Amino acid sequence: MKNPSFTPTQTVNMFVRYKKEGNSVPLMVWDSLRNYPNWNQIELTGLLNASGYFPDILFEPGMEEKIQTLLQGFQKRTVEIPIR
């Protein structure tokens, strides 16, 4: 049976909920977290914000730096439009 896929927001919310309740995080949530390099800017920012309260959400060595690099990539693509 295929694991259900979760949106990045659902994944972070479920992680936080399980931790707050003192339960172990299910494997399907960890599997969803592994896809963080494919997340968008808002979702990555939410992941970093959640790590302030639950640092173990950053499960890979150097994950925070990888996320910062991904976020910088989004910043480089931002085009400023002057307002007249």
C-alpha positions as CSV (number, residue, x, y, z in Angstrom):
1,M,0.0,0.0,0.0
2,K,1.3,3.4,-0.9
3,N,1.9,6.0,1.8
4,P,-0.4,9.0,1.5
5,S,1.4,12.1,0.5
6,F,1.1,15.2,2.5
7,T,1.6,18.9,1.6
8,P,4.7,20.4,3.2
9,T,2.4,22.5,5.5
10,Q,0.5,19.4,6.6
11,T,3.8,17.6,7.2
12,V,5.2,20.4,9.5
13,N,1.9,20.7,11.3
14,M,1.7,17.0,11.9
15,F,5.3,16.9,13.2
16,V,4.5,19.7,15.6
17,R,1.3,18.1,16.8
18,Y,2.9,14.7,17.4
19,K,5.7,16.4,19.4
20,K,3.4,18.6,21.4
21,E,1.3,15.5,22.3
22,G,4.5,13.6,23.3
23,N,4.1,11.0,20.7
24,S,6.7,9.6,18.3
25,V,6.5,11.0,14.8
26,P,5.2,8.4,12.3
27,L,7.5,7.3,9.4
28,M,5.1,8.7,6.8
29,V,5.8,12.2,8.3
30,W,9.5,11.7,8.2
31,D,9.2,10.5,4.6
32,S,7.4,13.6,3.7
33,L,10.0,15.8,5.4
34,R,12.7,14.2,3.2
35,N,11.2,16.0,0.3
36,Y,12.1,19.5,1.7
37,P,14.5,20.4,-1.1
38,N,11.4,20.5,-3.4
39,W,9.4,22.8,-1.2
40,N,8.7,26.4,-2.0
41,Q,9.9,29.5,-0.2
42,I,7.0,29.8,2.2
43,E,7.1,26.1,3.2
44,L,10.8,26.2,3.8
45,T,10.4,29.3,6.0
46,G,7.7,27.5,8.0
47,L,10.1,24.5,8.4
48,L,12.8,26.8,9.8
49,N,10.3,28.5,12.1
50,A,9.2,25.1,13.4
51,S,12.8,24.2,14.1
52,G,13.0,27.0,16.6
53,Y,10.5,25.1,18.8
54,F,11.4,21.6,17.7
55,P,15.0,21.4,16.6
56,D,14.8,17.7,15.8
57,I,12.7,18.5,12.7
58,L,16.0,19.3,11.1
59,F,17.1,15.7,10.9
60,E,20.0,15.9,8.5
61,P,23.5,17.3,9.4
62,G,23.7,20.7,7.8
63,M,20.0,20.8,6.9
64,E,19.5,24.4,8.2
65,E,22.4,25.6,5.9
66,K,20.8,23.7,3.0
67,I,17.5,25.4,3.6
68,Q,19.2,28.8,3.8
69,T,20.9,28.1,0.5
70,L,17.5,27.2,-1.1
71,L,15.9,30.3,0.3
72,Q,18.8,32.4,-1.1
73,G,18.0,30.9,-4.5
74,F,14.5,32.2,-4.2
75,Q,15.8,35.6,-3.3
76,K,18.0,35.7,-6.4
77,R,14.9,35.1,-8.6
78,T,12.9,37.9,-7.0
79,V,12.6,40.8,-9.4
80,E,11.9,44.2,-7.9
81,I,9.5,46.3,-9.8
82,P,9.9,50.1,-9.2
83,I,6.7,51.8,-8.3
84,R,6.1,55.1,-10.0
